[in-house]
Amino acid sequence: MNDEITSTMEELNFLFRKKWTICVLTDLHLGSKHFQDFNNNLPEISTKVLHQTLNELEEAGLIDKKVIQDKPKTTEYALTEKGRLSKNFIKEYYGYIASISSNSSDEEEILKRIMEL
């Protein structure tokens, strides 16, 4: 394999192994764009870890961060083209989890989430 592909695979493997990466990307695909949106939709994630996850996604080129200088100053996050390409992967990921889940209510919740994407 060429070095660029290997490097990209290593970077994405590192990123997607992290607990909150897919959750935050899913939230972006579902329309969240402000820090508070993520905080409300993912109450289990600490603000420190959320900041770290958003920064890592930005560094990986999956999202853009835009500071809006209105009063009050706000920050918006948006998927880049590279980030939008993750949608099919995420749908497959949730589909796989639903197919191996032994809990039917979990499966229903996962399938509902897939349909929202």
N, C-alpha and C positions, 0 to 999 in steps of 0.2 A: 504494500500500500504506500501511496506517496505521503510525504511528511505532513503536508497541509491537511489531508484527510485524517491522518492519525491524530494530529494536534486538535482538530475540530472535534473528533470523537472523544478524545480525552476530556476536553473542556465541557462538552455536553454531558458526558457520563458523570463528571464531578458535580455539575449543576443539578442534574435531574435526580441524583441520589439524595439531595437535600430534602428534608421533610416538607418544606413549604413552597418549593419552586412550582410544582404543578398546580397547587391550589391558587397561588397568586396569578399565574398565567391564565388559569381558567377564569378567575375573576375578571381579568382584563378582557378576555374574549367575551365575557357576559356584559361588559360595558362599564365596569368600574374604572375610574381614572384619577381619583383623588386619594390621598393617603387615608383620609377618614373613611372612604368607601371600603377600602380593604380592612381597616380596623373594625368596622361594623360587621362586615360579611364574614370575617375570620376572627371571631373574638378570642379564640384559643392562642393566637400568635401574639407574642409580646411586641411592643413597639420597636424595641431594639432589633429583634430578629426580622421584623417586617422591613425596617430601614435597610438592614443588611441584605435581605433577599432582593429588594428593589434595586439596590446598588449593584449587586452581582448580575442581575438580569440586564441592567443598563450596560455594564462593562462587557457582557457577552454579546451585546448588539441586538438583544431580543426586544428591548423597550427603549423608548426615548423619554427623557425627563424634560419638561418645559416649565420654567418658572414664569408666572404671569405677575406683572408688576402692579396690578390693581391693588386697591386698598380694600380689604386686607390682601396681602401678597399670598398667592396660592401656587401650588405645584400640581401639574397634570402629568400623568403617565400615559403613554400610548404604545401600542405594539408597533414595532417596525415591520418591514416586509418579512424579515427573518423570523420575527416573533409570530406573525400571522400564519406562517407555515407550520407552526407547532400545533395548530388546531386539529389536524387529522391524527397526529400522534396522540394528543390528549384524548380524543374521542376513542381511539383504539385502546388506549390505556384503561379508561373507565369501562369500556366494553369488556375487556379482559377481566378486570376486577369483578364486574357483575357476573360474568360467566362462571367464575370459580367461587363466588360467595355462597356460603351455606345458610346465610340469613336472608330470607325473602324480603324483609323490609329494607335491609341494606341494598339489596339488588334493585328494588323499586326506586330508592333514592338515587342510586347511581345512574340508572337508566333515565330518570327524570333530568338529571344534570346533563347527560349526554344530549338529550333532546333540546335542551336550552342552548347548546352551542351552535 
